[in-house]
């Protein structure tokens, strides 16, 4: 056997001190209770694995968990790297959700896409469909396990080769990284940067992950020329100088390439191959015929192959196989782990060997693996592997059957994305397989319906609609019940996507026509409940009540308890609409109890959501907070925090707690989920969070968020309604009323297109717009610009009239304008009084009283404006009281913009905000250093001159200027100075 080169793992780490120090620093921080993650990027073979191995080897008193992803073509178990990392742990039996990962635990019972666990057709239009229950429970279980482990000692979790990660692994990784807080945990993920083409599924995930505060990216670049030579010299003992230089140059700084080139160079034949594939294969070609046969067989299975499967397919005696495997291991082509699994030392070796197989040889080996796997279908992951090998061996009938089985297994394992992939493969194969060779227990319509359901749980509502429509086209020859179930499935999918109201109505009506004259059955009960929800949505209360009562009667007769609970929830909504709140409460509580009893969690959360909304709309915010907190806990314990109604509950938790002044809770509730949710969900939650960010004064970040969210208005009208208002408020706090008016006009145009001329949200948005016009008019008066003032007054009065007409003609959900709408109407009328002066104290008092039902911050804002109006009317004592009350709230909430304007008003009026406090002489938006820089810039100094004056570097001056411009919303130095003068921030 020729001499084998010493591998890089046997020499000291070369030229990676900086990267290793960063990783060790992150691990040290994790040990102190600051969890973090590092995404290690680099080309294939650049040394990512060696670097993390070095980190793990030097991590004392640390639990190291390591797992690796496989090539996407090797259709194996979802979550494989996490299963590999956690499989050695002993304390997992008390977490049953981990059965989806760990083979030693039993999987949950098979969950068919039936009716009780599915979303009721009474979904809110435009909302995302249900996230898979098992998947989210699994995510919480993994997070909880890592958290518990980190309480005992520091944990290092390494997930390698993320470029091959399956969808479920990507979702789980995103879930974990978005929840890194105070755990003693560091997560390191590696991936090949050169594999990430434009459409690679990892690219959008990475762009989201690197924005998380706990996540850092570390690029591992190839060695430079000097370091490459050092590496080759360390790796080779006695290579000639010219060969060392040639290897260093040819490796182009890639450690693995250098190793492989040296391995060839140590043989008698010193000629260097012209391509890396030749380098890799040249090592294989020097092996014995038996070893070459074994590595070719192994390459067909994938990066990893079990010993028993390799023995079965290779067709060799045990002695011959062991001899060949020993040769492969000694030549560093394969490594063996503790559970009798052989692994290619580098994926490039496996790819080169597999690519070198002849077509017939490849098909024969895939056939052999398929034959072996067909006899072991009771093993987890065998069906998915069989589907892959059968397809590659052109046995389409077997591939079809195995794909269907693999889909069911993936769904049970909480991996809907993989389940959908298998179903799509089965549907692609269906017409290619003769009818007599297809499975007898399913047909194409069943597969389409299942694919629609799985697509919905996988967070792909548009594809769910597409599959549902295809299933409807394949309805011929089915029973009325089966046809109705397919139509109900399509109706569910349609109700989750905006712009499908007409088709949704047609599909539900068609389902009802099929069931109208049928005897009571579970399908008929579900159809009745769906019709009740549809009619309620169309504001046809009388017919909706009739259908709901019939659904309850049929459901009780045939035992369709989920349909009964769904119909009771609809009755609760109908009672709420006509102010029968006690009856509504009873129906909601019955719906919750019944749904919880049969595990219909979606229906339960729907009832809880509307139950809380009843209290919210009536102004009982404390009760609404109680209901939504209980609902949020229920959603969390069932793994449905980010399901359709779980999301609605979470958003109402943000809003209710923001309104009542519990901003820390609102901040917690507004934390983003992982990538297991759609972009619409992320955007809606981010929109709700802008209330808090703007009011707390995180102005630069708020500007970025609101600008980005403008691109998402088409996803859901709620995004436009919220950020149209908060975007205007942000511009006002930054002293840019013209931008506020522009943003309000944009939002009002959007609501007119989607909500009609009298959308009730226009009351709040319009009030903010009137504020902008009032500020523009005040600025024009200071500049003695009569024409600008006239235009602002006319614009404000026109908008105020629109607000009044909206309050008169708009149709509230419960029939009459609620306390929130009345409060914002009072605010709009008070703002109108500011168009020509300081404002009417009586109108501002009405606004203060209007928000007294619970909107703490909004009431404080109105108290500030009331104080200004009182000062304008020479009622100083009353103004003092209002300013102090406003300041008390602003201070408690840490509402920096409100604190600033209240303090500025108090300074101008020579009012102390606390009885024992002397009069403040100066309130600044800026730090003392920023004020010094701004003053010198205003005097015409350059950055260099400012730096010389203040004894700081020119770069530091630039940093201060960037912060000043961000606070003022300016894009240039001159603009920042102008805004500062305009706002009275410069004398």
Secondary structure, DSSP 8 states (H G I E B T S, - for coil): -------GGGS---S-HHHHHHHHHHHHHHHTT--EEEEEEE-TTSSHHHHHHHHHHT-TTEEEEEEE---TTS---TTHHHHHHHTT-STTTT-GGGGGT-TTS-------S-STTS--S---TT------HHHHHHHHHHHHHHHHHHHHSEEEEEEE-GGG--HHHHHHHHHHHTT-SSSSEEEEEEEEGGG--TT-HHHHHHHHHTTSTTEEEEE-----HHHHHHHHHHH-SS--HHHHHHHHHHHTT-HHHHHHHHHHHTSS-----SSHHHHHHHHHHTS-HHHHHHHHHHHHH-SEEEHHHHHHHHT--HHHHHHHHHHHHHTTSEEE-TTSEEEESSHHHHHHHHHTS-HHHHHHHHHHHHHHHHT-TTSTTHHHHHHHHHHHTT-HHHHHHHHHHHHHHHHHTT-HHHHHHHHHHHHHHHTTS-GGGS-SS--HHHHHHHHHHHHHHTT-HHHHHHHHHHHHHT-TT--HHHHHHHHHHHHHHHHTSTT-HHHHHHHHHHHHHHHTTS---HHHHHHHHHHHHHHHHTT-HHHHHHHHHHHHHHHHHHT-HHHHHHHHHHHHHHHHHTT-HHHHHHHHHHHHHHHHHHT-HHHHHHHHHHHHHHHHHTT-HHHHHHHHHHHHHHHHHTT-TTSHHHHHHHHHHHHHHHHHT-HHHHHHHT----TTS-HHHHHHHHHHHHHHHHHHT-HHHHHHHHHHHGGGGGG-HHHHHHHHHHHHHHHHHTT-HHHHHHHHHHHHHHHHHHH-TT-THHHHHHHHHHHHHHHHHHHHHHTT-HHHHHHHHHHHHHHHHHHHHHHHH---TTSS--HHHHHHHHHHHHHHHGGGSS--HHHHHHHHHHGGGT-HHHHHHHHHHHHHHHHHTT-HHHHHHHHHHHHHHHHHHT-HHHHHHHHHHHHHHT--SSTTS---S---SS-HHHHHHHHHHHTT--HHHHHHHHT--HHHHHHHHHHHHHHHT-SSHHHHHHHHHHTT---
